Amino acid sequence: MTNATKPDSWLVWLAPISLNTVLGGVGVLPLAFVWMFLAQYPLAALGLTQRDPTDNDGILPWLILLGGVGLFFVLWAVVNKVTCRVTRLPNRRYWPLSVIVSLVPFVFFAVFPDAWKAWS
């Protein structure tokens, strides 16, 4: 085993960091759908947010969208599981890092919404 393939080598971590940054960029839209659904239904029912008064389609379109979002999360998990096995990185460090790196683009665009307009 060379130095670059040892689990403690920093070069091995470049693959999951790069992969999850790209998946996080793609995942901005599915995560936005999840947030909009939560704000429209469960959080509004608890009184934490207000529903959009023009949302009169019911819950079926949201369930269809969330089905697609579920497929994205399944794809994310499968790709990360394969990457974790190929790189032979320890699970205890790999999965928290993958989740955090995947959420960075969403949090960035949530905090700086004007960056989304400049990017798209």
C-alpha positions in Angstrom: 0.0 0.0 0.0 1.5 3.3 -1.0 1.3 6.5 1.0 -1.5 7.9 -1.1 -3.8 5.0 -0.5 -3.4 4.7 3.3 -6.6 5.8 5.1 -4.7 8.4 7.1 -3.3 10.1 4.0 -4.9 13.5 3.2 -4.9 12.6 -0.6 -7.4 9.8 0.0 -9.9 12.4 1.4 -9.8 14.5 -1.8 -12.2 12.0 -3.6 -15.0 12.1 -1.0 -14.6 15.9 -0.5 -14.8 16.6 -4.2 -17.6 14.1 -4.8 -19.7 15.5 -2.0 -19.1 19.1 -3.0 -20.5 18.3 -6.4 -23.4 16.3 -5.0 -24.1 19.1 -2.6 -24.2 21.6 -5.5 -26.7 19.3 -7.3 -28.5 18.8 -4.0 -29.3 22.4 -3.5 -32.6 22.1 -5.4 -33.8 18.9 -3.7 -33.0 20.4 -0.3 -34.8 23.5 -1.2 -37.9 21.4 -2.1 -37.7 19.7 1.3 -37.4 23.1 3.1 -40.4 24.5 1.1 -42.5 21.4 1.9 -41.6 21.6 5.6 -42.4 25.3 5.7 -45.8 24.8 4.0 -47.2 21.9 5.9 -45.7 20.5 9.2 -44.1 23.8 10.4 -47.2 25.8 9.4 -49.4 23.4 11.2 -47.3 23.9 14.3 -47.5 27.7 13.9 -43.8 28.2 13.2 -44.3 29.4 9.6 -47.2 30.7 7.5 -48.5 28.8 4.5 -48.4 30.4 1.1 -52.0 31.6 0.4 -51.6 30.8 -3.4 -50.8 27.1 -2.6 -54.1 25.5 -3.5 -52.9 22.3 -5.3 -53.0 20.2 -2.2 -50.3 17.8 -1.0 -50.1 15.5 -4.1 -47.6 17.6 -6.1 -45.4 17.9 -3.0 -45.4 14.1 -2.6 -44.4 13.7 -6.2 -41.6 16.2 -5.8 -40.5 14.5 -2.5 -40.4 11.2 -4.3 -37.8 12.6 -6.7 -35.9 14.1 -3.7 -36.0 10.6 -2.1 -34.4 9.2 -5.3 -31.6 11.9 -5.0 -30.9 10.9 -1.4 -30.8 7.2 -2.3 -28.3 8.0 -5.1 -26.3 10.1 -2.7 -26.1 7.3 -0.2 -25.2 4.6 -2.8 -22.5 6.7 -4.4 -21.0 7.5 -0.9 -21.2 3.9 0.2 -19.2 2.9 -2.9 -16.7 5.7 -2.4 -16.3 4.8 1.2 -15.5 1.2 0.3 -13.2 2.0 -2.5 -11.1 4.5 -0.5 -11.2 2.3 2.6 -11.7 5.3 4.9 -13.1 4.8 8.4 -16.8 5.1 8.6 -16.7 7.1 11.8 -15.0 10.0 10.0 -16.3 9.5 6.4 -20.0 9.8 6.9 -20.1 13.0 9.1 -17.6 14.6 6.7 -19.8 13.6 3.7 -22.9 15.0 5.3 -21.3 18.3 6.3 -19.5 18.8 2.9 -22.8 18.0 1.1 -24.7 20.6 3.1 -22.1 23.4 2.6 -23.5 24.6 -0.8 -27.1 24.6 0.5 -26.2 26.6 3.6 -24.0 28.9 1.5 -26.9 29.8 -0.8 -29.4 30.0 2.1 -27.1 32.5 3.8 -26.2 34.4 0.6 -29.2 34.2 -1.7 -27.8 36.8 -4.0 -25.0 34.4 -4.8 -27.6 32.1 -6.3 -28.7 34.8 -8.7 -25.1 35.5 -9.7 -24.3 31.8 -10.2 -27.4 31.0 -12.2 
